[in-house]
Every structure is written in C-alpha cells, then in structure tokens.
C-alpha cells in the first residue's frame, strides 16, 4: 500500500519460480519474469502471477517509479517468498 495521493508512473511485479539458493553461482541464471501491476484502489496494486503446478516456491518483488519535479524515484516492496505447503 502506498501513501494516499501518490500515483507512480510505473508499477511492476517481478517473480522467479523455484529460485536457486542465495549466494550461489546458479542465481545468476535464474529466470525472472515481470508483469505490470494494475491499480485496484488508492495505493493498492495487483497482478496475476502464473505458478506452475509443480512449483515449490515463488520469489516476488514489486517496483514502483514515481516522478517528482522531473526526477524519477524508484522504490520496491519487501522481498517475499511463497512456498508450497
């Protein structure tokens, strides 16, 4: 959720299915995908992330670009990991 009145110019979610363990060489080759986020209400954005049936985990982060006085500010959500129960 973003502060009321903030309208970022760009909103994107990025995800990786079954990401390699952190700090390993394999993470350099993990496949990340991205999709635009859609604003559903003030300060709230959503997207659908396709998760294959056999996936064990999905790592997600959203990024937002807000322009103030012609200067772009980029900020992201906290990094999230979803694991299949």
MOZIQUI-V103876 format. One record per residue. N is the residue number from 1. RES is the residue in one letter. SS is DSSP state (H for helix, E for strand, L for the rest). D_LAST is the distance of its C-alpha to the last C-alpha in whole Angstrom. Layout:
n,res,ss,d_last
N,RES,SS,D_LAST
N,RES,SS,D_LAST
//
This chain:
n,res,ss,d_last
1,X,L,26
2,X,L,30
3,X,L,33
4,X,L,35
5,X,L,37
6,X,L,36
7,X,L,36
8,X,L,34
9,X,L,36
10,X,E,33
11,X,E,29
12,X,E,26
13,X,E,23
14,X,E,22
15,X,E,19
16,X,E,18
17,X,E,15
18,X,L,14
19,X,L,17
20,X,L,18
21,X,L,18
22,X,L,21
23,X,L,24
24,X,L,24
25,X,H,27
26,X,H,24
27,X,H,23
28,X,H,27
29,X,H,26
30,X,L,22
31,X,L,23
32,X,E,22
33,X,E,23
34,X,E,24
35,X,E,25
36,X,E,27
37,X,L,26
38,X,E,28
39,X,E,29
40,X,E,28
41,X,E,30
42,X,L,32
43,X,L,30
44,X,E,27
45,X,E,26
46,X,E,23
47,X,L,22
48,X,L,20
49,X,L,18
50,X,L,17
51,X,L,14
52,X,L,15
53,X,L,13
54,X,L,12
55,X,L,11
56,X,L,9
57,X,E,9
58,X,E,12
59,X,E,15
60,X,E,17
61,X,E,20
62,X,E,23
63,X,E,27
64,X,E,30
65,X,E,34
66,X,E,36
67,X,E,40
68,X,E,42
69,X,L,46
70,X,L,45
71,X,E,43
72,X,E,39
73,X,E,37
74,X,E,33
75,X,E,30
76,X,E,26
77,X,L,23
78,X,L,21
79,X,L,19
80,X,E,15
81,X,E,12
82,X,E,9
83,X,E,6
84,X,L,4
85,X,L,0
//
